[in-house]
Amino acid sequence: MILLAYILNSLAGNFILKRVTTARDRYTLRKTVSVLVTVLAFASLFAIWIERTSTLIIAYGILSAGIAIALQDLLRSIAGGILIITSNPFKAGDRIQVGDNIGDVLDIGNFSTKLMEIREWGNSDQYTGRIIQLPNSFVLNQPIKNYTRDFSFIWDEIRVMLIYGSNWKKAQEIILKIADPIVKGFESTAKEELLRMGNKYFIPTYDVQTSIYTSIGENWIELRLRYVVDPIKRREVNNLLASKILEDFEKEEDIVVGTITSLGERKFSGKEE
């Protein structure tokens, strides 16, 4: 029995070396197979040594409980990997958020998923250069925010604060005039995707038109430009809109900007006066 276990473990190890390309997955699979073969060998020896069926069942139960406790993290990762394959909550190339981790999916392995990280120490949607490796067990107990599945756009906002006395109606017209040619292409594509999603989900509205909303603060007039954008290009588009808005406002004597910020940023810049 021990000889058979040794042969089976060697054959499985050689098969994994030939078939599995990722070094980490090879290591994990070989360790898992080694543990399973050892368990099977012990179970077989129990069957040889123990004659009473009831005692054998109890021995198997204790052995199974010990295995489940010792390999609980690994078993959860395997279950998570199976769930990812069957339910397909995300795929390679999607931008997702799991807890505080945000990034683009690089690879979905048997036991873990790799992300190219964005944000962290920078308030932007650009790469930090670090790769996040998450055990696949996260799909069992954490919400997954997918930025690109089914609907490949997000809504973003730019917040502009004007001091009282500014011509806010003219400011609205300028902002919408600037935004129209920049985000018009996103609007049309987003509209088509929403219509297709309507065949799969219940969607209460299909409105993706660029809009501007006005509110009154304690010491300012707040204008919020809301628009759809490709999440990969969010910072680029946001920067272009903000730059053009500032350039055009500088030409107007009756428009004075207190602050201009993005809803997507974690911290607002400037002071609200």
PAMAR-11041 format. One record per residue (C-alpha): residue in one letter; z, y, x. Coordinates in nm, 4 decimals. Layout:
% PAMAR-11041
+--------+----------+----------+----------+
| residu |       up |    north |     east |
+--------+----------+----------+----------+
|      a |        Z |        Y |        X |
...
+--------+----------+----------+----------+
***
This chain:
% PAMAR-11041
+--------+----------+----------+----------+
| residu |       up |    north |     east |
+--------+----------+----------+----------+
|      m |   0.0000 |   0.0000 |   0.0000 |
|      i |   0.0842 |   0.2401 |   0.2833 |
|      l |  -0.2415 |   0.1485 |   0.4570 |
|      l |  -0.4416 |   0.2163 |   0.1393 |
|      a |  -0.2676 |   0.5530 |   0.0984 |
|      y |  -0.3542 |   0.6458 |   0.4581 |
|      i |  -0.7206 |   0.5497 |   0.4100 |
|      l |  -0.7444 |   0.7391 |   0.0786 |
|      n |  -0.5913 |   1.0516 |   0.2326 |
|      s |  -0.8341 |   1.0387 |   0.5283 |
|      l |  -1.1385 |   0.9926 |   0.3040 |
|      a |  -1.0306 |   1.2781 |   0.0767 |
|      g |  -0.9685 |   1.5032 |   0.3782 |
|      n |  -1.3163 |   1.4368 |   0.5185 |
|      f |  -1.4743 |   1.4975 |   0.1784 |
|      i |  -1.2942 |   1.8336 |   0.1440 |
|      l |  -1.4017 |   1.9400 |   0.4940 |
|      k |  -1.7658 |   1.8769 |   0.4046 |
|      r |  -1.7687 |   2.0227 |   0.0534 |
|      v |  -1.5290 |   2.3200 |   0.0606 |
|      t |  -1.6458 |   2.6195 |   0.2648 |
|      t |  -1.3438 |   2.8519 |   0.2442 |
|      a |  -1.0819 |   2.7812 |   0.5092 |
|      r |  -0.7881 |   2.8763 |   0.2868 |
|      d |  -0.9102 |   2.6581 |  -0.0008 |
|      r |  -0.9699 |   2.3681 |   0.2393 |
|      y |  -0.6153 |   2.3964 |   0.3685 |
|      t |  -0.4644 |   2.4175 |   0.0204 |
|      l |  -0.6709 |   2.1283 |  -0.1168 |
|      r |  -0.5905 |   1.9023 |   0.1772 |
|      k |  -0.2186 |   1.9749 |   0.1400 |
|      t |  -0.2387 |   1.9083 |  -0.2349 |
|      v |  -0.4252 |   1.5795 |  -0.1883 |
|      s |  -0.1780 |   1.4730 |   0.0790 |
|      v |   0.1154 |   1.5367 |  -0.1548 |
|      l |  -0.0547 |   1.3564 |  -0.4448 |
|      v |  -0.1426 |   1.0523 |  -0.2321 |
|      t |   0.2151 |   1.0343 |  -0.1070 |
|      v |   0.3444 |   1.0510 |  -0.4629 |
|      l |   0.1063 |   0.7761 |  -0.5741 |
|      a |   0.2158 |   0.5599 |  -0.2819 |
|      f |   0.5827 |   0.6025 |  -0.3733 |
|      a |   0.5038 |   0.5328 |  -0.7389 |
|      s |   0.3258 |   0.2113 |  -0.6390 |
|      l |   0.6182 |   0.1066 |  -0.4191 |
|      f |   0.8545 |   0.1685 |  -0.7099 |
|      a |   0.6421 |  -0.0635 |  -0.9218 |
|      i |   0.6698 |  -0.3334 |  -0.6520 |
|      w |   1.0450 |  -0.3003 |  -0.5916 |
|      i |   1.1657 |  -0.2329 |  -0.9473 |
|      e |   1.1157 |  -0.5145 |  -1.1945 |
|      r |   1.2753 |  -0.3693 |  -1.5099 |
|      t |   1.0335 |  -0.1493 |  -1.7048 |
|      s |   1.2991 |   0.0922 |  -1.8337 |
|      t |   1.4302 |   0.1583 |  -1.4826 |
|      l |   1.0730 |   0.2090 |  -1.3571 |
|      i |   1.0038 |   0.4655 |  -1.6302 |
|      i |   1.3218 |   0.6564 |  -1.5381 |
|      a |   1.2220 |   0.6507 |  -1.1705 |
|      y |   0.8758 |   0.7826 |  -1.2561 |
|      g |   1.0289 |   1.0572 |  -1.4720 |
|      i |   1.2585 |   1.1743 |  -1.1922 |
|      l |   0.9692 |   1.1644 |  -0.9447 |
|      s |   0.7436 |   1.3643 |  -1.1787 |
|      a |   1.0123 |   1.6271 |  -1.2393 |
|      g |   1.0628 |   1.6691 |  -0.8660 |
|      i |   0.6892 |   1.7100 |  -0.8104 |
|      a |   0.6592 |   1.9657 |  -1.0893 |
|      i |   0.9441 |   2.1742 |  -0.9425 |
|      a |   0.8189 |   2.1493 |  -0.5846 |
|      l |   0.4590 |   2.2367 |  -0.6729 |
|      q |   0.5133 |   2.4721 |  -0.9665 |
|      d |   0.3411 |   2.7709 |  -0.8028 |
|      l |   0.0464 |   2.5588 |  -0.6962 |
|      l |   0.0163 |   2.3982 |  -1.0413 |
|      r |   0.0265 |   2.7404 |  -1.2065 |
|      s |  -0.2508 |   2.8622 |  -0.9765 |
|      i |  -0.4606 |   2.5554 |  -1.0592 |
|      a |  -0.4025 |   2.6132 |  -1.4315 |
|      g |  -0.4944 |   2.9809 |  -1.3856 |
|      g |  -0.8142 |   2.8842 |  -1.2027 |
|      i |  -0.9118 |   2.6519 |  -1.4876 |
|      l |  -0.8399 |   2.9290 |  -1.7391 |
|      i |  -1.0570 |   3.1759 |  -1.5457 |
|      i |  -1.3449 |   2.9264 |  -1.5462 |
|      t |  -1.3149 |   2.8395 |  -1.9162 |
|      s |  -1.2337 |   3.1798 |  -2.0702 |
|      n |  -1.4177 |   3.3974 |  -1.8134 |
|      p |  -1.1954 |   3.7093 |  -1.8382 |
|      f |  -1.3774 |   3.8566 |  -1.5372 |
|      k |  -1.6464 |   3.7668 |  -1.2851 |
|      a |  -1.7366 |   3.8592 |  -0.9289 |
|      g |  -1.8344 |   4.2263 |  -0.9149 |
|      d |  -1.6139 |   4.3364 |  -1.2049 |
|      r |  -1.3610 |   4.6130 |  -1.1529 |
|      i |  -1.0215 |   4.5006 |  -1.2807 |
|      q |  -0.6593 |   4.6072 |  -1.2777 |
|      v |  -0.3717 |   4.3588 |  -1.2598 |
|      g |  -0.0343 |   4.5287 |  -1.2596 |
|      d |  -0.0536 |   4.8018 |  -0.9956 |
|      n |  -0.3475 |   4.6349 |  -0.8185 |
|      i |  -0.6939 |   4.7776 |  -0.8867 |
|      g |  -1.0155 |   4.6689 |  -0.7232 |
|      d |  -1.3560 |   4.5038 |  -0.7421 |
|      v |  -1.3589 |   4.1237 |  -0.7616 |
|      l |  -1.5009 |   3.9834 |  -0.4372 |
|      d |  -1.4410 |   3.6127 |  -0.4855 |
|      i |  -1.2852 |   3.3739 |  -0.7380 |
|      g |  -1.1473 |   3.0703 |  -0.5569 |
|      n |  -0.9812 |   2.7533 |  -0.6799 |
|      f |  -0.6339 |   2.8944 |  -0.6235 |
|      s |  -0.6702 |   3.2692 |  -0.5698 |
|      t |  -0.8854 |   3.5719 |  -0.6486 |
|      k |  -0.9774 |   3.8378 |  -0.3908 |
|      l |  -1.0166 |   4.2083 |  -0.4737 |
|      m |  -1.1471 |   4.4968 |  -0.2665 |
|      e |  -0.8733 |   4.7520 |  -0.3288 |
|      i |  -0.9280 |   5.1030 |  -0.4605 |
|      r |  -0.6824 |   5.3942 |  -0.5016 |
|      e |  -0.3304 |   5.3091 |  -0.3710 |
|      w |  -0.2598 |   5.6016 |  -0.1326 |
|      g |  -0.5695 |   5.7954 |  -0.2436 |
|      n |  -0.6117 |   5.9454 |  -0.5911 |
|      s |  -0.9687 |   5.8251 |  -0.6211 |
|      d |  -1.1874 |   5.5324 |  -0.7227 |
|      q |  -1.2971 |   5.4639 |  -0.3657 |
|      y |  -1.2164 |   5.1664 |  -0.1443 |
|      t |  -0.9103 |   5.1685 |   0.0791 |
|      g |  -1.0551 |   4.8928 |   0.2996 |
|      r |  -0.7808 |   4.6440 |   0.2159 |
|      i |  -0.8452 |   4.3099 |   0.0443 |
|      i |  -0.5946 |   4.1975 |  -0.2180 |
|      q |  -0.5453 |   3.8234 |  -0.2666 |
|      l |  -0.3898 |   3.7309 |  -0.6009 |
|      p |  -0.2850 |   3.3749 |  -0.6942 |
|      n |  -0.4774 |   3.2688 |  -1.0047 |
|      s |  -0.1488 |   3.2224 |  -1.1894 |
|      f |  -0.1588 |   3.5947 |  -1.2757 |
|      v |  -0.3932 |   3.5214 |  -1.5700 |
|      l |  -0.1111 |   3.3281 |  -1.7390 |
|      n |   0.1437 |   3.6080 |  -1.7634 |
|      q |  -0.0174 |   3.9450 |  -1.6827 |
|      p |  -0.2612 |   4.1639 |  -1.8760 |
|      i |  -0.6022 |   4.2058 |  -1.7128 |
|      k |  -0.7761 |   4.5418 |  -1.7518 |
|      n |  -1.1493 |   4.4969 |  -1.7030 |
|      y |  -1.3436 |   4.8186 |  -1.6429 |
|      t |  -1.6904 |   4.6668 |  -1.6699 |
|      r |  -1.6976 |   4.3571 |  -1.8917 |
|      d |  -1.9132 |   4.3841 |  -2.2082 |
|      f |  -1.8974 |   4.7658 |  -2.1896 |
|      s |  -1.9765 |   4.8924 |  -1.8397 |
|      f |  -1.8607 |   5.2522 |  -1.8919 |
|      i |  -1.5303 |   5.4348 |  -1.9182 |
|      w |  -1.4342 |   5.7675 |  -2.0700 |
|      d |  -1.3222 |   6.0298 |  -1.8230 |
|      e |  -1.1933 |   6.3832 |  -1.8752 |
|      i |  -1.1839 |   6.7063 |  -1.6780 |
|      r |  -0.9079 |   6.9487 |  -1.7683 |
|      v |  -0.9692 |   7.3207 |  -1.7193 |
|      m |  -0.6916 |   7.5733 |  -1.7745 |
|      l |  -0.7875 |   7.9368 |  -1.8371 |
|      i |  -0.5486 |   8.2261 |  -1.8356 |
|      y |  -0.5032 |   8.4142 |  -2.1645 |
|      g |  -0.7652 |   8.6824 |  -2.2149 |
|      s |  -1.0467 |   8.4639 |  -2.0815 |
|      n |  -1.3570 |   8.4203 |  -2.2928 |
|      w |  -1.2899 |   8.0570 |  -2.3818 |
|      k |  -1.5870 |   8.0258 |  -2.6179 |
|      k |  -1.8267 |   8.1198 |  -2.3397 |
|      a |  -1.6427 |   7.8784 |  -2.1110 |
|      q |  -1.7008 |   7.5971 |  -2.3600 |
|      e |  -2.0729 |   7.6690 |  -2.3734 |
|      i |  -2.0995 |   7.6790 |  -1.9935 |
|      i |  -1.9143 |   7.3493 |  -1.9482 |
|      l |  -2.1264 |   7.1652 |  -2.2068 |
|      k |  -2.4465 |   7.3096 |  -2.0595 |
|      i |  -2.3473 |   7.1862 |  -1.7133 |
|      a |  -2.2394 |   6.8402 |  -1.8344 |
|      d |  -2.5436 |   6.7598 |  -2.0487 |
|      p |  -2.8020 |   6.6809 |  -1.7742 |
|      i |  -2.5439 |   6.5057 |  -1.5551 |
|      v |  -2.4044 |   6.2574 |  -1.8071 |
|      k |  -2.6921 |   6.2297 |  -2.0548 |
|      g |  -2.8226 |   5.9104 |  -1.8921 |
|      f |  -2.4805 |   5.7486 |  -1.9192 |
|      e |  -2.4593 |   5.8425 |  -2.2878 |
|      s |  -2.7825 |   5.6696 |  -2.3890 |
|      t |  -2.7046 |   5.3478 |  -2.2007 |
|      a |  -2.3447 |   5.3430 |  -2.3284 |
|      k |  -2.4704 |   5.3839 |  -2.6845 |
|      e |  -2.6996 |   5.0812 |  -2.6463 |
|      e |  -2.4180 |   4.8698 |  -2.5020 |
|      l |  -2.1817 |   4.9652 |  -2.7844 |
|      l |  -2.4431 |   4.8651 |  -3.0429 |
|      r |  -2.4767 |   4.5254 |  -2.8737 |
|      m |  -2.0973 |   4.4893 |  -2.8642 |
|      g |  -2.0934 |   4.5491 |  -3.2397 |
|      n |  -2.2477 |   4.2027 |  -3.2815 |
|      k |  -1.9477 |   4.0482 |  -3.1058 |
|      y |  -1.6499 |   4.2746 |  -3.1803 |
|      f |  -1.5324 |   4.5068 |  -3.4542 |
|      i |  -1.5949 |   4.8571 |  -3.3200 |
|      p |  -1.4772 |   5.1445 |  -3.5428 |
|      t |  -1.6997 |   5.4074 |  -3.3814 |
|      y |  -2.0126 |   5.4291 |  -3.1682 |
|      d |  -1.9673 |   5.7928 |  -3.0674 |
|      v |  -2.0189 |   5.8449 |  -2.6937 |
|      q |  -2.1350 |   6.2051 |  -2.7142 |
|      t |  -1.9958 |   6.4443 |  -2.4565 |
|      s |  -1.7324 |   6.6653 |  -2.6208 |
|      i |  -1.4982 |   6.9455 |  -2.5299 |
|      y |  -1.1530 |   6.9925 |  -2.6831 |
|      t |  -0.9423 |   7.3081 |  -2.6830 |
|      s |  -0.5653 |   7.3430 |  -2.7034 |
|      i |  -0.3118 |   7.6193 |  -2.6500 |
|      g |  -0.0404 |   7.5916 |  -2.3849 |
|      e |   0.2561 |   7.8110 |  -2.3084 |
|      n |   0.0720 |   8.0191 |  -2.0502 |
|      w |  -0.2867 |   7.8964 |  -2.0641 |
|      i |  -0.5821 |   7.7889 |  -2.2752 |
|      e |  -0.6682 |   7.4274 |  -2.2031 |
|      l |  -1.0252 |   7.2951 |  -2.2226 |
|      r |  -1.0853 |   6.9210 |  -2.1868 |
|      l |  -1.4334 |   6.7873 |  -2.1206 |
|      r |  -1.4620 |   6.4228 |  -2.2317 |
|      y |  -1.7618 |   6.2124 |  -2.1270 |
|      v |  -1.8684 |   5.8545 |  -2.0513 |
|      v |  -1.9423 |   5.7517 |  -1.6953 |
|      d |  -2.0030 |   5.4463 |  -1.4816 |
|      p |  -1.6589 |   5.3618 |  -1.3325 |
|      i |  -1.8162 |   5.3083 |  -0.9896 |
|      k |  -1.9562 |   5.6641 |  -0.9988 |
|      r |  -1.6595 |   5.8323 |  -1.1664 |
|      r |  -1.5403 |   6.0326 |  -0.8656 |
|      e |  -1.8918 |   6.1381 |  -0.7679 |
|      v |  -1.9710 |   6.2640 |  -1.1188 |
|      n |  -1.6285 |   6.4231 |  -1.1556 |
|      n |  -1.6714 |   6.6146 |  -0.8317 |
|      l |  -2.0216 |   6.7306 |  -0.9294 |
|      l |  -1.9046 |   6.8571 |  -1.2691 |
|      a |  -1.5992 |   7.0347 |  -1.1288 |
|      s |  -1.8021 |   7.2027 |  -0.8529 |
|      k |  -2.0691 |   7.3316 |  -1.0901 |
|      i |  -1.8087 |   7.4521 |  -1.3408 |
|      l |  -1.6279 |   7.6503 |  -1.0705 |
|      e |  -1.9546 |   7.7954 |  -0.9381 |
|      d |  -2.0626 |   7.9165 |  -1.2827 |
|      f |  -1.7182 |   8.0484 |  -1.3754 |
|      e |  -1.7079 |   8.2564 |  -1.0563 |
|      k |  -2.0098 |   8.4480 |  -1.1856 |
|      e |  -1.8285 |   8.5444 |  -1.5065 |
|      e |  -1.5829 |   8.8320 |  -1.4924 |
|      d |  -1.4278 |   8.7474 |  -1.8278 |
|      i |  -1.3401 |   8.3860 |  -1.7359 |
|      v |  -1.0431 |   8.3267 |  -1.5040 |
|      v |  -0.9480 |   7.9702 |  -1.4090 |
|      g |  -0.5830 |   7.8812 |  -1.3621 |
|      t |  -0.6280 |   7.5091 |  -1.2842 |
|      i |  -0.9027 |   7.2473 |  -1.2963 |
|      t |  -0.8069 |   6.8789 |  -1.2733 |
|      s |  -0.9270 |   6.5323 |  -1.3653 |
|      l |  -0.7546 |   6.3047 |  -1.6124 |
|      g |  -0.8279 |   6.0112 |  -1.3829 |
|      e |  -0.6247 |   6.1585 |  -1.0960 |
|      r |  -0.2619 |   6.0585 |  -1.0585 |
|      k |  -0.1469 |   6.4057 |  -0.9551 |
|      f |  -0.2701 |   6.7431 |  -1.0749 |
|      s |  -0.3651 |   6.9957 |  -0.8118 |
|      g |  -0.2814 |   7.3625 |  -0.8182 |
|      k |  -0.0212 |   7.5507 |  -1.0167 |
|      e |  -0.0245 |   7.6246 |  -1.3847 |
|      e |   0.0476 |   7.9937 |  -1.4238 |
+--------+----------+----------+----------+
***
